[in-house]
Amino acid sequence: MSTIELRHIINEHLSHIEDVSFLNAIKTIIESKASGGIYRLSEFQKERIDSARQQLKNGQTISHDDLQKEIDQWLSTKKHGQMRPDLT
């Protein structure tokens, strides 16, 4: 089947769909393909990235090993029904 035929079939099907959320999903897929793979960030995402970069500059980081230890401690308190205020 040619590209032209596929486009015609897709357009025909889309013209009968009334589900707005489905159509928005299709629009998002089409826009991502049409933009050449360029991902556009929302303002919220940009703010979160800026915040993370600032935390990194300020030395507000934790090693993977230390984070894993905190998670393990937190999970063990959850298993035993205890809650430590400093880990919640």
Secondary structure, DSSP 8 states (H G I E B T S, - for coil): --HHHHHHHHHHHHTT---HHHHHHHHHHHHHHHTTT-----HHHHHHHHHHHHHHHTT----HHHHHHHHHHHHHHHHTT---GGG-
